[in-house]
Amino acid sequence: MCGIVGIASKNNISKNCYVALEKLEYRGYDSAGIAGLNGNKIQIFKKQGRVQCIKEFCDNANFKTAIAHTRWATHGKPCEENAHPIVSSTGECVIVHNGIIENYLEIKQNLEKCGVVFKTQTDTEVVCNLIEKETGNALEKVKKACDKLIGSFALAVLFKGKNEIVIARKSSPIYVGSCFGGNMVASDILCFEKNAKYCALEDGEFAVVSRSKIQIYSSTLKKVKKSFKTIETSGEEIELCGFEFFMEKEINETPAVLKRIITEYQDKEKMQSAIKLFEGVKNVEIIACGTAYHAGRYGAKILQETLGLSASAHIASEFRYDKNNIKENTLAILVSQSGETADTLRAGELCKQNGYKVLAIINSMESSMSRLADVSLNIFAGKEIGVASTKAYSAMCLVFYILARYLKNSNFDTFEIEKLADQSKEVLKVDSKIVDLVKNASRVFFIGRQFDSISSLEGALKVKEISYKSAEGYPAGELKHGTLALINGGTPVFVISTDKNMHDKTMAAAEEVRSRGGIIILISQKSFDKGCADFVINIPESERELAPLLSIIPLQTIAFETAKAIGNNPDKPRNLAKSVTVE
């Protein structure tokens, strides 16, 4: 999940590399570093900690060709020694890497037999020294080394005395483009200047980026011509705009996002290609990870109830290895905020190999997942920087809802979903007493039934991600099967009850919690009986299927406010990164 930047220009691009790394810090922030050409020598500076730890160096450096990196640690603990860029044993080349090399130990042992002494705990150092041992020009050396690697990687390689950067890609996203008076490589297009020309490298492709040109090569090193697109990303999307944290900003953007989705998909034609994929389909397999998986569970339930389809949600990392997943007349739906989630991509590739039609529901139409899928639906959430996904979750769920309604009835009434966007503004604030309760608790539970059980899972995940509290979500009926043993005096239990038909049964579970000393925080529609609740969060009256899009917002807010009260950075939770591009 690391972030990679490289620039070759006629100008001093040291500060440009730093600014680009700042934009990539959502991908990892264990350490940061930069390597650039200083005459015929390579100069390296790296530190443990956030990207800002290299700012002073970048402000004073004078590199016209450089590579830079912000790290999310996989092999080797976070420390200066293991920070990238990583240099080869003789200093001939230096590399930055995003990915995991699965056969690095075998290669390392062979290199040690040849006299290579390793200085880090990283798999990346193995790649660097392997490149150095190969023969040929710079590109050929990288190609020969990559042929021996098993795993995933995006590599940017700088050779001593050469004003060019060699790029390789396998299963990790990387883009090349023209900007800053030269040419650039980066893990995300948001690093490029607005109006810059860019393109994505595909698996197995290589590139050589110099000051004057970008040359792309196939897996056999044949030159490839590719079309370049123009960057249209708004800079405002990656600014805090008066908020202290991106997560807070993004929660508050949810009403606007919901309105945008309604506007974009008001016309059925915008979904027509996706609707056609359902022709003749008997089974729907929804595949995702983390928050997107919870949105997938919502989608599966909507499709089941609305269309009577057999629809199931699967965790991507498990789906790939499950037997009997391959069925006739099946549509696979991949769900991802980034469109680069490694496990979901690999599962999608498996589906394609087995003849599935593939629909992607994503937030990045320039992503690998979009290129893999037969059809992609944009969730129109805008750039989401906070590691804990918020507005994107609501957006994914709403796109599933609209898709299901169009599949059922092409002329359905949009009044309820139009009302939803305004209603969501009413639930952005929460009682500080509830935040204090969660802050001081050792564990927190979330329960609900049907759609609300999905909200309980997502609410618990948010608390875990940024507050580091032990938090679990359960179907309310499962309390009696073990979980009640963990309830004691003062344990906060969020009871999510937005379904009138399920409310009495859910409140019966709440009574069981209360009788064992648990504290009940009820989230329900205004008209519902409040029963034994100690605290109540009212959400506006809405359709049963849409209520979860309202109830999740206060849960996101509580997680955010709790993390802030504890002193955690909600945007940069420990050990996590935004885009999980390794398996």
N, C-alpha and C positions, 0 to 999 in steps of 0.2 A: 504494500500500500504506500510505498515511498513516492516522492515527487521528484521528477527529473526535469532539468532545464539545460539547454546548451545554446550558445549564440556564437556565430562567427560574423564579424562586421569590420568595416573600416573605422568604426568609432570605438571609444572606450565603452564597453558594455557591462562593466562590473556592477554598477548600480542597477542596471536593467535585470541582471541575473538575480540580484537580491529581491527586487520588487516582485519578480515572477515567482520566486520561492515563497514569498509571503502569501501569494495567492494559492499556492499549493500546500500550505501548511495543514490544511484539513486532511491531507493524505498521510500525515505522520509528523511528529514533532519531538522525537527522542533526541535527535542531533541534526546538525546541518553543516554543510561545507561547500567550498568552491575550489576549483583548480583551473588555472589559466596559463597560457603561454606568456612567458617573460623572456623575450628573445628566443633562443633555442631551448630554453629550460622550461620545465613545468613547475609552477609554484602552487602549493596546496595550503589551504587554511580551513580548519574544521574544528568544531566544538560540540560538546554535549549540551543539549538544551534546545530551546526554541530557535527559530530562524534569526531572531533579532541578535543572537550572540555573535553572528558574523557581520552585522551591519557596519560596524566601524571599519573593519578590514575592507569590505566592498566599497565603502565611501572613499577610501584612499587608494584602492588598487587601480591599475591601468591595464586591464586585459581587453584585447580585441577578439580573442577566441577563448572561450571558457565553457566549462560544464559545472553544474551545481546540483545539490541534492538535499532534500529534507527526508529524514528517515523514520520509518516505523519498524522497529527491530523484529527480526525473525531469528536469524542465526547470529548469536552473540549478543550479550547484554548491551543496553544503551551506555556508551562511553565514548570518549574522544578517539580511542584506538580503533573502535569498530565503526566510527562514523565514515561516511563517504565524502568525497571521492577516495577510492582505494587505488594505491599505486602498485605496480609490479615490482618484483624483487630487484631488478636492475634499473628501475625508473624509466624504462622505455615508453610505457603507456600507463594511463590512469583512466579509471572507469567509474561511472555511476550506474546503479542497477535497481530496477524494481522487479521483484519476483522471487521465486525460490528455485534453487538448483537441487534437484532430488538426488542426483548421483555425485554430489560434490565430494563426499568422503572417498569414494573410489578414485576420483581424479586427483584429489589431494595426495593420497598415498603414492600414486604413480609419480607425481611431481616431486614429492619428497625424496623418492629414490633417485631422482635426477639432480638432487642437491638444492632444491628450492626450500628456503626457510620461511615459514609463514609467521606473520606478526599480528594477525587478527584472528577472531573466532568466526569470521563471516564466510559464507559460501561465495561471496563476490570476489574475494581475494583469489580463490581458485580459478575463477573465470579470467581474471586479469593476468595471472601467470600462465594460464593455458594459451591465451592469445599471444603472449610474448614468445612462447616456445614454437609457435607455428611459423611456417615459411610463406613468402610472397609479399605483396604490397599490403598496405594497412587493411583494405577491404577484404582481401583474400585471407589474411590472418584471422580476422573476426569471423568470417564465414566458416573456416575450417574448425575453429574453436566451438562455434555454435552447433555444428553438426554433431559434436560429441556430448552436448548438454541434454539432460533430461529434466524437464520442469518448465517453468514459465519465466520469461524475462523480457524486459525492455532495457536495452543497453545503449549508453552513449559513451564512446571511447575517444580519448584524446591521445595522440602520439607526439612524442617529443619532436619539436622542430617542424611540425606540420600544422598549417592553419586550416584545419578541417576536422570535422567530427564525424565519426563513423557510427551509424545507428543500426541496431538489429532488434527485431520483434518476434516474439512467440508468446501468445496468450496474455500479453500485457499491453495496455493501450499506449500509443505514442503518436504524436502529430508533428509534422514539419510545416514550416511556413516562412514567408518573407516579411521581415519587420526590423526595426531598430537599425536601419541602414545596412542590413545584411540579411542573414537567414538564421532560422531558429528551430530548435526541437524542444518539445515539452510534453508532459503527461496529460495536459488538459488545455483546451483551446482558450480558456479564460486568461492564459498567460500572454497571448498574443495581443498586439495593438488592435484597436478597432479598425476595421476596413482592411486588415492584413489578409493576404491570400494564404490558405492552408489546405492540407489534405491529411488523411489518416493513413498510416502504414497498415497493411494487412499482415496476417500471420505468415511468417516465412520471408517477408520482404526485408531488404536492407536499404540504407540511404547513406550518401556522403553529403554533408552539409558544409559548404565553404562560404567565404565572404561574397562570392559572385554568383553561386548557383546551388541548387538542390538537385542531386541526381539520385533517382530511386532505381533499385535493382530487384529482380526476382530472386527466388530461392536458388537459382542456378547462376546468379550474377549477370543475367541479361538485363540490359537497360529497359526500364519501364516508363511509359508516358502515362501520367495521371492528371485528371482534371482537378483544379484547385477551386475552392469556394472562398467566399468573402466573409470574414468575421463580422457578425452583427450583434454580439453580446453587449448589453448595456452595462456600463461601468457602475451604475447606481445599484445594480443587483448585488455587487460585492462590497458595498459600503454599508456602514452601520446606520446611517441616516438618523442619528440622534439616539439610538438605542445603545445600551452598554454592551450587549452580547447579540450575536447573530441568532441564537436560538430564540430569544425574546422577540426580536424583529420578525422572525419567520413564523412564530405562533400568531403574532398580530397581523401578518399578511394573509392568513388563512381565509378570512371573508372575501378579500379581493381575488384570491386564487379561485375560490368556488364560483364567484361571479364570472371570472374569465373562462372557466370550463363551460359554464352554461352558455355563454355567448358563442364560444368556439364550436360547440356541438349542438347549437340550436337547430342547425340544418343537418338533417339525417345524412345527407350526401357526404359529410365529413367522416362518417363512420361506415359508409357503404362498403368499402373494401374489407373492413373487419367483419361486417355482417355476413358477407359472402363466404367467408371462411367457415361459417357455421353450417353451411349447406351439407346435408348428409352426415353431420357429426352426431355420434351417439355418446361419446365420452369426452370430457374436458379435463385435462390434467394441468393444474396451475402450479407453477414451479417458481420458488423464490427463497430468499433468506431474510432473517431478522424481521424488521418492521414490514418490509415488502411481503414477507410470508403471511403476516397477520392480515394485511390488505388482501392477499390472495385467499385467505380463509373467508373473509367477507365476500369476495367475489364468487367463490364456490357456492356459498349459501344463497346469494342473490340469484345465481344462474339456476340452482336447483329448484328454488321456490318459484321463480318466475317462469321458467321454461320446462321444468320437469326433467332436465338433463341430469345425467350422471356426471357430477363435477366434484373433484377432490383437489385439495391443496397439499403440496408436498414440499418438504425442506430440500433444497436443491442438492446439498451435499450428500443426502441420503438417497434421493431419487435415482442417481446414477448407478447405484449398486443394488437397488431393489430388483427382484425378479418379478416377472409377470406384469411389468408396467407397459409393455408394448402391446397395444390392442388395435384392432382395426377401427376405422372411422373415428379416429381420435384427433382432437385439436389440442395442442400444447399452448399454454399462455405463460409467457415469461414476464415476471414483474420485477422491476428494478428502478430505483431512483437514478442511479448513475448510468445504467446500461452497460456497466463494465464488471459487475460482480462475477468473479471467476467461476464459482461453483454453478451459478445459474447459466452462464455461458456454456460451460462444459455439458450441462444437462440439456441445454438447447441444441447443441451440436449432435448429441446422441439422438434426440428426437428427429432431427432432420435426416440423420443416417438411416433411421427406421421408417421413413416415409410419412412422419407426422406433418400436418400443416402447423405453422408456428406463428402466433400473434404475440407481439411484445407490447407491454404497457409500461412506458418509460418516461423519464423526464429529460432525456438527452437524445435528440433525433440524430446526432452526429456520432453516436456510440457504436461500439462493436455489436451490441445486441440488436440495434436497429438494422445494421447491415446483414445480420444473420437471419432475422425474421422475414417471413413472407409479407407481413403487414405490421406496421407499428402505429400505436395510438399515443399521442403526446398528452401528458397529464397537465401541461401548462403551469407547473408550479413555480417556474423561474428558478434561478440558481439557489441551491440550498447549501449553505456553508457549514452550519452547525452539525456536528457529528451525529447527534441524536435527531433523527428525522421527525418532523412535525407536520408542516404544511403539505409535504409530499404524500404522507400517509392519507390525509383527508382527501387529497386530490386523486390518489389511486382508487380509493373507495368510491368516490363520486363518479369516476369514469366507468367503473364496473356497473354502478347503478344505472347510469344512462344507457350503456350498451345493452344491459338486460331489458330495459324498457323498450328500446328500439327493436330488439329482437322479438319482443312480445307484441308490440303495437306501434306501428310507425307514426302514429299521430297522438301519442300520449300527452297528457296535460303537464306542462312544465311548471305550473304554479308552485307546487310544493318545493321543488328544488330552487326556484328563484327566491322563495321565502327563506330557505335554508341559509343562504349567504348573509342575509340581514340578521337572522337569528343568531348566527355564530358570533356576532359582535357582542351579544349579551352575556357570553360565558367566558370572557377573557380574563376576568378578575376572580380571585379566590380569597377566602377568609385566612388571614395570617395565623389564626389559632390552629387551623388544620396544618399549615406549613410547620409550625412549631411542634405539633404532635408527631409528624413524620420525621422531622429533624432529630428528635430525641428518642425515637424508637430503634430497637435493635433489628426488628424485622417488620415487614408490612405485607398485608395480603389484599388481593383484589378478587372479587367474585361476581359472577353474573350468569345468566342463562341465555342460550341461543346467541343472537348477535352480541349481547352484552358480555358473554363469556370471551368473545374475541377482543372486545375493548379491555377486559380485565387483563388479558395477556399483554396487550400493548401498553397499558398503563403501568404494569409491573416492570416491563422492559425499560421504560423511560426512567423510572426511579433507580433501577439498577445501573443503567448506563452512566448517569451523571451525578447521582447522590452516593453511589457505592453502598447502598443499603441492600440487605437481603430482602428481596421482594419477589413474590410469586403470584401468578394469576391462575384461577381455577374456575371450572364450571361450578356453580353454587351447589349442585347436588353431590359433588365430590368431597365436600367438607367432611362428611361422616366417614370417609374412607382414608383416614390418616391425618388430614390437615388439622382437625380439631385438637389433636394432641399438642399442637404447637401454639394454641391460643391460651394466653394467660392474662392476668390483670394488666390493662393498659395497651394491649396489642391493637394497633390501628388496622381496621378492616374496611376497605372501600367496597361498598355494595352498590353495584351498577344495575339499576332496574328501570329501563325505559320502555319495556314491553308490557302493556296492560294485562295481557293474557298470562304472563309469567310472574306478575308482580307479587301475588300472594305467596306463591311457592318460594320466590326469592327472599321475601321478608321472613318466611319461616326459618330459612337458613340464617338470616341475620339474628333472629331471636336465639338460635342455638349459640351463636358467637357471643351475643350479649350476656347470656346466662353463664358463660365461662370467663367473664371479665373483659372481653374484647370491647373496643370502642368503635362504634358504627359511624362511618361517614357515608351517607346515602346520596347517590346521584340519580335523580329521577325527574320525570316530568312534573310540572307544577301541580297538576290536579291529583297526583297519586298520594295515597295514604303514606304518612311518614313513619308510622309505627314506633319502633324502638330506637330510632336514629338519634345519635348524640349530636351530629352535625348534618346539615342538609345543603346540598348544592342543587338548586333547581335549574333545569334546562327548559327551554320553551317547548310547547306542544308541537309535535311533528309526527310524520309517518314513522311507523315502527322501523322500517328499513333505513330511514335517514337519521333517526335519533342517535345512532352510534357516532355519526360525524359531529354531533354537538357534544356528546358526553366525553369524547376523548380530549377536547380542548382544555377543560379544567384539570384533567389528569396530567396533561403535558405541562400546564402552568405550575401545578403543584410540584412536579419533579424539578422544573427550572428554579422555582423560588427556594425549594429545599436545598438544592445544590449551592445556590448563591448564599443562603444563610449559613451553610456549613463552611463556606470559603472555597469551594471547588470552582474551577472554571467550567461552566456548562458547555462551552463551545469545544473544549479540548479535554475530554475525559481521559483518565489515565488508561494506558494500554490499548486504546481504541483508535480507529481511523475511520474516515468517512466512507471511502471507497475501498471495498475489500477485493483487491485484484490478485490475491494469492489464494490457493486452495488450502 
